[in-house]
Every structure is written in C-alpha cells, then in structure tokens.
Amino acid sequence: MAEATVTSKGQITIPTDIRRVMGLKTKDRVVFTVMPDGTTVMRAKTKSIASLKGTLKNSGKRVSISSLRHT
C-alpha cells in the first residue's frame, strides 16, 4: 500500500511505485472518480479521443468529436 500527504495547497505527490505501475510521466493527467460507496478511483488519462478512432463497430451513425460531451 502506498501513502501520500496532502499539502496546505491541496496537492499530493503520487508515490514512485504507483506512477510506475500506472505508466505516468511528467505532465500526464489523472482523473478521479468518486464511486457511490465513497471509494475514489484514480485513472491515468493517457489516451486522446483521436487514438480511439476505429475501435467501435460501425453503427452507420456519424459522430464528430465536437458532439461528444466532455466529462
């Protein structure tokens, strides 16, 4: 188990072993999601929307990046 301390500015340093496992590099972004049971999940945000091109089966409908809702 890894541990970090929150600074007075609300910042933490992600421990080296966690960064390594998640493949995080300098300037990478992470996303925090609070689950209904109160658990918080941290995910690496390392893929762009453009990198997902071609991963979905063609439904015949066109979807543009501008029509996607950013969450």
N, C-alpha and C positions, 0 to 999 in steps of 0.2 A: 504494500500500500504506500502511495506517495502522499506527501502533505505539503501545503503551501500556506503562507500567511498573507492576509490582506493588509496592504499598506493604508496609511491615512488617506491616500488618494483613491482608494478602492481598487488598487492594482495587485496582481499576483504574478509571480514568476512560475511558469509551468516547469516542473522538475524535468531534468535532462532525460531520465528514463522514459517518462511519459511522452516527451517531444519525439524521442527516437521511435517509440512504438507507433505513434500517430503519423510519423513522417513529416513533422512540422519543421519548416525552415523559417528563417528571418523574413518578416513581412507577411507570412501566411496568416489567414484569418481563421477564427474558430467561431462556431455557432453554439449557443447554449439554449437548450430546450427544457422547460420545466414540465415534467410529466404530471398526470392527475394525482398520483400518490405522493408528490412532493420531491421525487427523485429528479436531479438535474443531470442531463446528458450533454456532454461536450463533444462536438464533432469537428473534424478538420474540414474547412471549406476550401478544398484544393482544386476542384474542377470548375471550369466555366460552363455556362449554358451551351456555348458553341461546341464544347467537347462531347456533348451528349447527342449531337446530330447523328441520326441513323440508328439510334439504339431502340426506338419504339417501332412496333409493327405499323405499317401504313394503314390508316383507317379511312383514307380517302379525303380526310379533312385537312385543310391547311392551317397551321398555327404559326404565327410570327412571334419573335422574341418580344416585340413591343406589346403583344396581347397577353403575355404571361404576367401574373401578379407576383410582385416581389414580396417575400415574407421574411 
